[in-house]
Amino acid sequence: MEHDKLSPTSLAFIALTNEYCQLVENCGDYGCEGMVEALTKLLPRIYITVTDLEPNLDYFDAFISQSLDEPSYDIVRGNLSALLGEDDVYLEVFIEDMKYSDTPIATSISENLADLYQEFYNMVASLRDLNTDEQRQILGMCKENFFEYWGQILCNVLRALHSLSVTNRDYYDNY
């Protein structure tokens, strides 16, 4: 590996997360079914690519700046919620609190998608103007965050989106 360039896998991961951010920012252009279709294709690619990133144990000095402010997060979440309408809420079984609950725990697709958006937006913004070694550190931290936090969110929301795509199967039978 050359030290002055990022690997093709790293570049692919950055491109996919940037594509995700653009997709979510422009969700109104897709309609609900188009958005579900796009996300069910994009999220697995992000999952595979992040797991293929080279290990970088030198990420402890990395800092992913919190570039996305709360009002922007709320706008993205609100736009997604409005797009999904009544399909936004689903029952979640992979939440720690579920172990201790007698009742189902509901969560929202829009909030999960907005959480992923925040992670990816902050990562992409942090990569700008850094040298390659610092970018590798940011990517290492993002991969660690994947294992600790957002990987489960991605899987959970993908399961909910898959359920929506099956529910809207008439749409997909035309392909």
N, C-alpha and C positions, 0 to 999 in steps of 0.2 A: 504494500500500500504506500502510495506517495504521501508525504506529510503535508504537502501544500494543497491537496484536494480532498474533498469529501468522497466517500465511496458512492457507487451508483445506488446502493440500498438507502444510504442516508439521504441522497438527493431525491429518490423516489418517495421516501417518507415525508420529507418537507413538502414536496409537490402535492402529495395526497392530502396532507393536513391543510395546506393552503386551498386546495380544491374544495375540501369540506367547508372551510370558513366561507368561501365565496358562495357555495351552495346554500348554506344556512342563512347568510346575509340576504340572499335573493330568493328566499323560499316562496314568496308570493308569485314569482314568475312560473313556478312549476305546477301549482295546484297540489292538492293533497295526494292524489294517486301518483303523480309524477315525482313528487318529493319522496314518497315512500319507496318507489322503485329506485330512484337514484341513491338513496341512503342504504337500501339493502344490497346494493352493488358496491358502494364505496366503503362502508364500515368494515366488511371482511378484509378488504385490501389493506386498509390501515392496520388492522389487527395483525395480519400476516407480515406486513412490512416492518412494523415495530419489533416483532419478535425476531426478525432477521437482522436487526441492527447489530453491529459489532459490539461486544461488551466493552464498556469503558468505565473502569472502576475509578477513574480520575475525575469524577463528576462532582466531588464534594465541594470544590471551590466554585462550581457553577452557580449562577443566579438567574432564574427565570423571572424577569421583571413582570409585575402585574400591570400590564399595559391596558387591559380592558377595564373600563370603569363600570360601576354598578348600573348607571342608567343605560349604557350600551348593552350590557348583559340582559337587563330587563326588557329592552326593546326586542332583542333577538328571541328571548323566551316568549314574550307576548305575541310576536308575529307567528312563531311556530304553534303556539297554543291556539291562536285564532284559525290558523290553517287546518289544524287537526280537529278542532271542534270537540265533539263528544267522544271522539276516539283518542283523545289526549291522555286519559287516565287509564291505567292498567294495574292489576294486582301484582305485587312484587313478592317473590319468595326468597330472593337472595339478599335480603337486608338482615343485618345482625339482630335487629329488634324482633324480627319475625320468630326467632327461636322462643321468645318469651311472650308472644302475643296469642291470645285466644281468637282474635279477629284478624281478618285479612288486612294487609297494609297496602294502601294505594299510593302510587307515585305517578308522575307524569312524564310522558315521552318528551315533551317540550323542555322540561327542566333538565332531563338527562342529556338531551341534545345541546342545550345551552351550556351545561357543565363541560361537555366535550369541546364545544366551541371556545369556551374560556381557556381551557388547557392549550388547545392548538393555537389560538390567537396569540396568547402570551408567549408560547414557544417561538412561533414564527417571528414575532416582533423582537424577541430577545436575540435571535440569530443575526439580525441586521447589524452590519458594521462591526462584526466580530471577526477575529482571525480564525483560521481553520481549527486550530487546537481548542480554542474557546467554544467554537460551534460544536465540536465533538463532545465537549463537556456538557453543553446544554442538551444535546441529543442523548447522552448517557443519563442525565437527570430525568429527561422525559421518559426514557425507557424504565427507569426505576419507578417513576410516578405511575407508569402503566401497570406495573406489577403490584404496586401498593394501593392504587386508587382507581384510575380511570379505565383500566382494562375490564373490570367487572361492570362498570357503568356501560361501556360499549357493548358487552355481551348481553346485558339485561335489556337495553333499548333495542338491540338488534332482534332479540326474541319477540319483543312487543311489536316491532315493525313487521316482522315475519308474519305474525298473527294477523295484522292488518292486511297484509298483501294476500293472505289466504282468504280472508273475509271478503276482499274485493276481487276475488278470483275471476269474475266475469271480465274485468278490465284486462287481466293478464292472459286470459284464454284467447284474446284477439291477436296475440303475438305468435 
